[in-house]
Amino acid sequence: MTARTDTQDDLVALKHKPLHLLRYLDEHSGLPGPRANLTLVEAFADVVAEDIVWQLAGSPDEFRRLCAAAAMGRLYLERPEDERVLDRIEVLAKDDSWRVREGVAMALQRVGDTSPALLLDLVRRFLGGSARVVRAAIAGICEPRLLRTPEVADAALDACRAATDHVRAVPFEARRQEDVRTLRQALGYCWSVAIAAAPERGLAMWRELEAQASGDLDIAWIVQENRSKARLQRLLAR
């Protein structure tokens, strides 16, 4: 069992003092500033009571929603059939704040650390959603530490292909919308992560992606961005 951190101890000590807990989050968030306090976000996701998580999931404050988004991974692990939890994760995946959307990716990765099968269920569900929800799926699964088994690595490749197909299906004049651009940006690195985890199949899929790039500027951009990643350059050099 992992030893409890000082930050977790602080949060547990405030368990029955919700106003003090909120003040603690505000004072230690790291915002406004270039970096949110992700150590605090992870500690919150580990130990804060479910009723507080639900309250903060609808907060107007960005950092509070970020904390709640990450904690949703724990709630999903506890009750994977709970549609209320699943719906809230999708709502947070569509949030206008990029930090909150990163919190959703953290939630998916938290799920994958404990139950790869539940992660794959969630990814499959999300791949049928809107561009921001699809982005959450690939950002969640395309994390190197999660891609240590063939099943999950193959699922990451399939998710990247499905997400790319989502972009291709959007009419060109609509691709400048922020949610589609955000998905495209994620594909600019997720492909290289997935290919590095399963090189044989991944490189075959990469050749297909390169073939699609000749007639599509957005796919060409995705190819170019992934080519700039050292992990893919090493594979291609072989």
C-alpha positions as YAML, in Angstrom:
chain: A
units: angstrom
residues:
- id: 1
  name: MET
  ca: [0.00, 0.00, 0.00]
- id: 2
  name: THR
  ca: [1.37, 3.42, -0.95]
- id: 3
  name: ALA
  ca: [2.21, 5.65, 2.00]
- id: 4
  name: ARG
  ca: [-0.10, 8.62, 2.45]
- id: 5
  name: THR
  ca: [1.41, 11.95, 1.45]
- id: 6
  name: ASP
  ca: [1.47, 15.13, 3.52]
- id: 7
  name: THR
  ca: [-0.99, 16.71, 1.11]
- id: 8
  name: GLN
  ca: [-3.39, 13.80, 1.53]
- id: 9
  name: ASP
  ca: [-3.06, 14.13, 5.30]
- id: 10
  name: ASP
  ca: [-3.93, 17.83, 5.06]
- id: 11
  name: LEU
  ca: [-7.03, 17.05, 3.01]
- id: 12
  name: VAL
  ca: [-8.15, 14.25, 5.32]
- id: 13
  name: ALA
  ca: [-7.76, 16.56, 8.31]
- id: 14
  name: LEU
  ca: [-10.22, 18.95, 6.63]
- id: 15
  name: LYS
  ca: [-12.74, 16.20, 5.90]
- id: 16
  name: HIS
  ca: [-15.43, 17.69, 8.13]
- id: 17
  name: LYS
  ca: [-14.55, 21.31, 7.43]
- id: 18
  name: PRO
  ca: [-15.70, 21.93, 3.84]
- id: 19
  name: LEU
  ca: [-15.15, 25.68, 3.91]
- id: 20
  name: HIS
  ca: [-11.60, 25.20, 5.18]
- id: 21
  name: LEU
  ca: [-11.07, 22.56, 2.50]
- id: 22
  name: LEU
  ca: [-12.14, 24.97, -0.23]
- id: 23
  name: ARG
  ca: [-9.86, 27.64, 1.17]
- id: 24
  name: TYR
  ca: [-6.99, 25.13, 1.18]
- id: 25
  name: LEU
  ca: [-7.62, 24.30, -2.49]
- id: 26
  name: ASP
  ca: [-7.74, 27.98, -3.41]
- id: 27
  name: GLU
  ca: [-4.56, 28.85, -1.52]
- id: 28
  name: HIS
  ca: [-2.53, 25.92, -2.87]
- id: 29
  name: SER
  ca: [-3.89, 25.67, -6.42]
- id: 30
  name: GLY
  ca: [-0.91, 27.37, -8.05]
- id: 31
  name: LEU
  ca: [-3.36, 29.55, -9.98]
- id: 32
  name: PRO
  ca: [-3.33, 32.11, -11.34]
- id: 33
  name: GLY
  ca: [0.01, 31.04, -12.72]
- id: 34
  name: PRO
  ca: [1.52, 28.90, -15.45]
- id: 35
  name: ARG
  ca: [1.08, 25.58, -13.64]
- id: 36
  name: ALA
  ca: [-1.73, 24.17, -11.55]
- id: 37
  name: ASN
  ca: [-0.72, 22.16, -8.49]
- id: 38
  name: LEU
  ca: [-1.17, 18.66, -9.90]
- id: 39
  name: THR
  ca: [0.16, 17.06, -6.73]
- id: 40
  name: LEU
  ca: [-2.80, 18.58, -4.93]
- id: 41
  name: VAL
  ca: [-5.15, 17.45, -7.71]
- id: 42
  name: GLU
  ca: [-3.94, 13.85, -7.37]
- id: 43
  name: ALA
  ca: [-4.23, 13.96, -3.58]
- id: 44
  name: PHE
  ca: [-7.77, 15.33, -3.85]
- id: 45
  name: ALA
  ca: [-8.69, 12.54, -6.26]
- id: 46
  name: ASP
  ca: [-7.34, 9.98, -3.79]
- id: 47
  name: VAL
  ca: [-9.00, 10.98, -0.55]
- id: 48
  name: VAL
  ca: [-11.69, 13.66, -0.71]
- id: 49
  name: ALA
  ca: [-15.26, 12.50, 0.01]
- id: 50
  name: GLU
  ca: [-17.62, 11.84, -2.87]
- id: 51
  name: ASP
  ca: [-20.15, 14.49, -1.85]
- id: 52
  name: ILE
  ca: [-17.46, 17.18, -2.12]
- id: 53
  name: VAL
  ca: [-16.39, 15.82, -5.52]
- id: 54
  name: TRP
  ca: [-19.92, 16.19, -6.85]
- id: 55
  name: GLN
  ca: [-20.24, 19.71, -5.45]
- id: 56
  name: LEU
  ca: [-17.02, 20.84, -7.10]
- id: 57
  name: ALA
  ca: [-17.79, 19.15, -10.42]
- id: 58
  name: GLY
  ca: [-20.22, 21.98, -11.10]
- id: 59
  name: SER
  ca: [-18.17, 24.76, -9.56]
- id: 60
  name: PRO
  ca: [-17.52, 27.96, -11.54]
- id: 61
  name: ASP
  ca: [-13.92, 27.79, -10.30]
- id: 62
  name: GLU
  ca: [-11.53, 26.15, -12.77]
- id: 63
  name: PHE
  ca: [-9.21, 24.52, -10.24]
- id: 64
  name: ARG
  ca: [-12.07, 23.06, -8.24]
- id: 65
  name: ARG
  ca: [-13.56, 21.52, -11.40]
- id: 66
  name: LEU
  ca: [-10.10, 20.18, -12.30]
- id: 67
  name: CYS
  ca: [-9.88, 18.42, -8.94]
- id: 68
  name: ALA
  ca: [-13.36, 16.98, -9.34]
- id: 69
  name: ALA
  ca: [-12.62, 15.80, -12.88]
- id: 70
  name: ALA
  ca: [-9.57, 13.83, -11.74]
- id: 71
  name: ALA
  ca: [-11.53, 12.35, -8.83]
- id: 72
  name: MET
  ca: [-14.21, 11.05, -11.19]
- id: 73
  name: GLY
  ca: [-11.80, 8.27, -12.12]
- id: 74
  name: ARG
  ca: [-12.03, 6.93, -8.58]
- id: 75
  name: LEU
  ca: [-15.82, 7.09, -8.62]
- id: 76
  name: TYR
  ca: [-15.92, 5.23, -11.94]
- id: 77
  name: LEU
  ca: [-13.68, 2.49, -10.54]
- id: 78
  name: GLU
  ca: [-16.04, 2.13, -7.60]
- id: 79
  name: ARG
  ca: [-19.23, 2.10, -9.72]
- id: 80
  name: PRO
  ca: [-18.46, 1.52, -13.42]
- id: 81
  name: GLU
  ca: [-22.13, 1.00, -14.27]
- id: 82
  name: ASP
  ca: [-23.26, 4.28, -12.72]
- id: 83
  name: GLU
  ca: [-24.55, 6.39, -15.62]
- id: 84
  name: ARG
  ca: [-24.48, 9.50, -13.45]
- id: 85
  name: VAL
  ca: [-20.71, 9.15, -13.08]
- id: 86
  name: LEU
  ca: [-20.21, 8.38, -16.77]
- id: 87
  name: ASP
  ca: [-22.35, 11.32, -17.84]
- id: 88
  name: ARG
  ca: [-20.48, 13.71, -15.56]
- id: 89
  name: ILE
  ca: [-17.11, 12.58, -16.92]
- id: 90
  name: GLU
  ca: [-18.38, 13.30, -20.45]
- id: 91
  name: VAL
  ca: [-19.64, 16.73, -19.39]
- id: 92
  name: LEU
  ca: [-16.25, 17.57, -17.89]
- id: 93
  name: ALA
  ca: [-14.52, 16.28, -21.03]
- id: 94
  name: LYS
  ca: [-16.42, 18.99, -22.95]
- id: 95
  name: ASP
  ca: [-15.47, 21.74, -20.51]
- id: 96
  name: ASP
  ca: [-14.26, 25.04, -21.98]
- id: 97
  name: SER
  ca: [-11.21, 24.93, -19.69]
- id: 98
  name: TRP
  ca: [-8.28, 22.95, -21.07]
- id: 99
  name: ARG
  ca: [-7.14, 22.30, -17.50]
- id: 100
  name: VAL
  ca: [-10.43, 20.63, -16.64]
- id: 101
  name: ARG
  ca: [-10.19, 18.53, -19.79]
- id: 102
  name: GLU
  ca: [-6.71, 17.46, -18.66]
- id: 103
  name: GLY
  ca: [-8.30, 16.47, -15.37]
- id: 104
  name: VAL
  ca: [-10.52, 14.07, -17.32]
- id: 105
  name: ALA
  ca: [-7.45, 12.55, -18.99]
- id: 106
  name: MET
  ca: [-5.97, 12.12, -15.50]
- id: 107
  name: ALA
  ca: [-9.18, 10.37, -14.43]
- id: 108
  name: LEU
  ca: [-8.94, 7.91, -17.32]
- id: 109
  name: GLN
  ca: [-5.29, 7.22, -16.55]
- id: 110
  name: ARG
  ca: [-6.19, 6.62, -12.91]
- id: 111
  name: VAL
  ca: [-8.71, 4.04, -14.13]
- id: 112
  name: GLY
  ca: [-6.12, 2.42, -16.38]
- id: 113
  name: ASP
  ca: [-3.62, 2.11, -13.54]
- id: 114
  name: THR
  ca: [-6.10, -0.03, -11.62]
- id: 115
  name: SER
  ca: [-8.28, -1.71, -14.26]
- id: 116
  name: PRO
  ca: [-7.21, -1.76, -17.92]
- id: 117
  name: ALA
  ca: [-10.49, -3.47, -18.81]
- id: 118
  name: LEU
  ca: [-12.55, -0.63, -17.38]
- id: 119
  name: LEU
  ca: [-10.35, 1.89, -19.16]
- id: 120
  name: LEU
  ca: [-10.98, 0.17, -22.48]
- id: 121
  name: ASP
  ca: [-14.73, 0.21, -21.83]
- id: 122
  name: LEU
  ca: [-14.58, 3.94, -21.17]
- id: 123
  name: VAL
  ca: [-12.43, 4.64, -24.22]
- id: 124
  name: ARG
  ca: [-14.79, 2.71, -26.50]
- id: 125
  name: ARG
  ca: [-17.72, 4.72, -25.15]
- id: 126
  name: PHE
  ca: [-15.94, 8.04, -25.57]
- id: 127
  name: LEU
  ca: [-14.85, 7.34, -29.14]
- id: 128
  name: GLY
  ca: [-18.48, 7.67, -30.14]
- id: 129
  name: GLY
  ca: [-18.79, 11.15, -28.67]
- id: 130
  name: SER
  ca: [-18.06, 14.70, -29.75]
- id: 131
  name: ALA
  ca: [-14.57, 15.89, -30.69]
- id: 132
  name: ARG
  ca: [-13.66, 16.91, -27.12]
- id: 133
  name: VAL
  ca: [-14.89, 13.59, -25.74]
- id: 134
  name: VAL
  ca: [-12.90, 11.69, -28.38]
- id: 135
  name: ARG
  ca: [-9.90, 13.79, -27.40]
- id: 136
  name: ALA
  ca: [-10.35, 12.67, -23.78]
- id: 137
  name: ALA
  ca: [-10.31, 9.04, -24.92]
- id: 138
  name: ILE
  ca: [-6.99, 9.25, -26.76]
- id: 139
  name: ALA
  ca: [-5.33, 11.55, -24.21]
- id: 140
  name: GLY
  ca: [-6.34, 9.12, -21.49]
- id: 141
  name: ILE
  ca: [-5.16, 5.89, -23.08]
- id: 142
  name: CYS
  ca: [-2.06, 7.18, -24.88]
- id: 143
  name: GLU
  ca: [0.03, 7.28, -21.72]
- id: 144
  name: PRO
  ca: [3.20, 5.14, -21.91]
- id: 145
  name: ARG
  ca: [2.82, 3.59, -18.47]
- id: 146
  name: LEU
  ca: [-0.58, 2.18, -19.46]
- id: 147
  name: LEU
  ca: [0.58, 0.58, -22.72]
- id: 148
  name: ARG
  ca: [2.49, -2.36, -21.28]
- id: 149
  name: THR
  ca: [0.20, -5.13, -22.52]
- id: 150
  name: PRO
  ca: [-0.62, -5.95, -26.15]
- id: 151
  name: GLU
  ca: [-4.35, -5.51, -25.51]
- id: 152
  name: VAL
  ca: [-4.06, -1.95, -24.24]
- id: 153
  name: ALA
  ca: [-1.39, -0.99, -26.79]
- id: 154
  name: ASP
  ca: [-3.60, -2.27, -29.63]
- id: 155
  name: ALA
  ca: [-6.56, -0.39, -28.16]
- id: 156
  name: ALA
  ca: [-4.52, 2.81, -28.17]
- id: 157
  name: LEU
  ca: [-3.73, 2.36, -31.86]
- id: 158
  name: ASP
  ca: [-7.38, 1.66, -32.64]
- id: 159
  name: ALA
  ca: [-8.37, 4.76, -30.66]
- id: 160
  name: CYS
  ca: [-5.95, 6.92, -32.63]
- id: 161
  name: ARG
  ca: [-7.30, 5.59, -35.92]
- id: 162
  name: ALA
  ca: [-10.90, 6.19, -34.80]
- id: 163
  name: ALA
  ca: [-10.04, 9.70, -33.64]
- id: 164
  name: THR
  ca: [-8.31, 10.43, -36.96]
- id: 165
  name: ASP
  ca: [-11.38, 9.19, -38.81]
- id: 166
  name: HIS
  ca: [-13.43, 11.58, -36.68]
- id: 167
  name: VAL
  ca: [-11.30, 14.50, -37.89]
- id: 168
  name: ARG
  ca: [-11.47, 13.35, -41.51]
- id: 169
  name: ALA
  ca: [-15.27, 13.14, -41.33]
- id: 170
  name: VAL
  ca: [-15.56, 16.79, -40.34]
- id: 171
  name: PRO
  ca: [-16.10, 19.07, -43.37]
- id: 172
  name: PHE
  ca: [-12.94, 21.04, -44.03]
- id: 173
  name: GLU
  ca: [-14.58, 24.42, -43.46]
- id: 174
  name: ALA
  ca: [-15.69, 23.27, -39.96]
- id: 175
  name: ARG
  ca: [-12.28, 22.02, -38.82]
- id: 176
  name: ARG
  ca: [-11.18, 25.43, -37.56]
- id: 177
  name: GLN
  ca: [-13.58, 25.05, -34.67]
- id: 178
  name: GLU
  ca: [-11.73, 24.92, -31.36]
- id: 179
  name: ASP
  ca: [-12.91, 21.44, -30.35]
- id: 180
  name: VAL
  ca: [-11.75, 19.88, -33.63]
- id: 181
  name: ARG
  ca: [-8.42, 21.69, -33.46]
- id: 182
  name: THR
  ca: [-7.95, 20.40, -29.91]
- id: 183
  name: LEU
  ca: [-8.53, 16.83, -31.09]
- id: 184
  name: ARG
  ca: [-6.10, 17.34, -33.96]
- id: 185
  name: GLN
  ca: [-3.45, 18.64, -31.55]
- id: 186
  name: ALA
  ca: [-3.81, 15.55, -29.37]
- id: 187
  name: LEU
  ca: [-3.40, 13.33, -32.41]
- id: 188
  name: GLY
  ca: [-0.18, 15.23, -33.10]
- id: 189
  name: TYR
  ca: [1.50, 13.27, -30.31]
- id: 190
  name: CYS
  ca: [-0.80, 10.36, -29.43]
- id: 191
  name: TRP
  ca: [0.00, 8.42, -32.59]
- id: 192
  name: SER
  ca: [3.72, 8.35, -31.77]
- id: 193
  name: VAL
  ca: [3.02, 7.15, -28.21]
- id: 194
  name: ALA
  ca: [0.77, 4.34, -29.42]
- id: 195
  name: ILE
  ca: [3.13, 3.28, -32.22]
- id: 196
  name: ALA
  ca: [6.09, 3.13, -29.83]
- id: 197
  name: ALA
  ca: [4.12, 0.73, -27.61]
- id: 198
  name: ALA
  ca: [3.24, -1.64, -30.48]
- id: 199
  name: PRO
  ca: [5.78, -0.97, -33.26]
- id: 200
  name: GLU
  ca: [4.99, -3.81, -35.66]
- id: 201
  name: ARG
  ca: [1.30, -3.08, -36.02]
- id: 202
  name: GLY
  ca: [1.80, 0.59, -35.32]
- id: 203
  name: LEU
  ca: [4.21, 1.19, -38.19]
- id: 204
  name: ALA
  ca: [1.86, -0.57, -40.60]
- id: 205
  name: MET
  ca: [-0.92, 1.78, -39.49]
- id: 206
  name: TRP
  ca: [1.49, 4.69, -39.77]
- id: 207
  name: ARG
  ca: [2.05, 3.93, -43.45]
- id: 208
  name: GLU
  ca: [-1.71, 4.04, -43.97]
- id: 209
  name: LEU
  ca: [-1.84, 7.38, -42.19]
- id: 210
  name: GLU
  ca: [0.94, 8.75, -44.39]
- id: 211
  name: ALA
  ca: [-0.99, 7.69, -47.48]
- id: 212
  name: GLN
  ca: [-4.04, 9.64, -46.28]
- id: 213
  name: ALA
  ca: [-1.95, 12.76, -45.70]
- id: 214
  name: SER
  ca: [-1.43, 13.54, -49.37]
- id: 215
  name: GLY
  ca: [-4.99, 14.74, -49.84]
- id: 216
  name: ASP
  ca: [-5.75, 16.20, -46.44]
- id: 217
  name: LEU
  ca: [-3.89, 19.12, -44.84]
- id: 218
  name: ASP
  ca: [-4.98, 18.25, -41.30]
- id: 219
  name: ILE
  ca: [-3.83, 14.64, -41.61]
- id: 220
  name: ALA
  ca: [-0.58, 15.93, -43.10]
- id: 221
  name: TRP
  ca: [-0.16, 18.14, -40.02]
- id: 222
  name: ILE
  ca: [-0.74, 15.16, -37.71]
- id: 223
  name: VAL
  ca: [1.87, 13.15, -39.62]
- id: 224
  name: GLN
  ca: [4.39, 15.99, -39.48]
- id: 225
  name: GLU
  ca: [3.92, 16.54, -35.75]
- id: 226
  name: ASN
  ca: [4.40, 12.87, -34.93]
- id: 227
  name: ARG
  ca: [7.46, 12.65, -37.19]
- id: 228
  name: SER
  ca: [9.07, 15.32, -34.99]
- id: 229
  name: LYS
  ca: [8.84, 13.06, -31.91]
- id: 230
  name: ALA
  ca: [12.06, 11.26, -31.01]
- id: 231
  name: ARG
  ca: [10.26, 8.03, -30.08]
- id: 232
  name: LEU
  ca: [8.89, 7.71, -33.63]
- id: 233
  name: GLN
  ca: [12.10, 8.93, -35.31]
- id: 234
  name: ARG
  ca: [13.99, 6.07, -33.63]
- id: 235
  name: LEU
  ca: [11.54, 3.51, -34.98]
- id: 236
  name: LEU
  ca: [11.54, 4.94, -38.48]
- id: 237
  name: ALA
  ca: [15.33, 5.03, -38.52]
- id: 238
  name: ARG
  ca: [15.45, 1.27, -38.09]
...
